[in-house]
């Protein structure tokens, strides 16, 4: 089964890595446990004609002596490269989809890159393709894990849209001269509030969700040009941490971000993260004066509760709700039919009704719609902190 709560948590980390690239190894490692693989690579490089210069490779679980050379061998797979060129950006495929296993293993990629690592195949998604750049996400499958399965494909397909958006954010941060353009164009669609502050805790810039949070004032509010938390205890701790950012922003200290789980008056929970930003500039990236990013996101409710809310909101029948429950667990149509003791035609019929009711057309869109579903907002009058986490609130 796909752990949707873990996927949603990972998606939040993906957007953090877009802001600070040193976070990519952690994202790669966490993705491996969900997708199922022995190694993962995020590769940024020039489009064809390719050279081995100007490449950026983040990898985990891959032989360091091979990670920088994988592209040289990968480009020998002409059938695979041609296959990925025919697919839309964000599509998920395996090298073995385009090349028979015997040919794949006999190629330079198979002999000089896969075989030394005991790997048999690689799962791929092209996250960006332009005239000057191509970005790929690759997951290797070790021989002990067997062939690429539907669960691995399904999980990567859930992550791919967010990886695409994060790559776009990161590239804009690297090359844009206007932080307003970066935030408005790349961050405005995020449901997570991102609030950039300087070392004194003064607001530098924020995205649309952040502006809405500040305008609502139920969790974070304006005071003297600074974003402050409603919880006095949480705010005191936050301001103390902001005052010590200079000690937290040394190279390699990216992992020192701090998080807390806050509880609102209606019982809903909000995750707060303080993400120190590196001292070095990003060539006109987001808020060059910013010392930290404050991120606020609704805590993911239990999957069963999300499905119940969606079932009530969209008026699913009991049979449709059971199909949705099985689908959210990562089941294929055939597996769902066997699990529920019905025919595949019946499952497809229920699924089509669910698509119609939720105004979706693909399973991946439906999964995201359910995962994002929450009860209608209510007027919030108080914020009480959870005492055991992160900020010590």
Secondary structure as UniProt FT lines:
FT   HELIX           4..19
FT   HELIX           21..23
FT   HELIX           24..35
FT   STRAND          39..45
FT   STRAND          56..60
FT   HELIX           64..67
FT   TURN            68..69
FT   HELIX           70..74
FT   TURN            75..76
FT   HELIX           78..86
FT   TURN            89..90
FT   STRAND          92..94
FT   HELIX           95..98
FT   HELIX           101..106
FT   HELIX           108..109
FT   HELIX           110..114
FT   HELIX           115..117
FT   STRAND          119..129
FT   STRAND          134..142
FT   TURN            143..145
FT   HELIX           150..175
FT   HELIX           179..182
FT   HELIX           183..187
FT   TURN            188..189
FT   STRAND          193..197
FT   TURN            199..200
FT   STRAND          202..206
FT   HELIX           208..216
FT   STRAND          220..223
FT   TURN            224..225
FT   STRAND          226..229
FT   HELIX           232..243
FT   HELIX           245..248
FT   TURN            251..252
FT   HELIX           254..256
FT   STRAND          258..264
FT   TURN            265..266
FT   STRAND          269..276
FT   TURN            286..289
FT   STRAND          292..298
FT   HELIX           303..314
FT   HELIX           318..328
FT   TURN            329..330
FT   HELIX           333..340
FT   HELIX           344..358
FT   HELIX           363..371
FT   STRAND          383..385
FT   TURN            387..388
FT   TURN            390..392
//
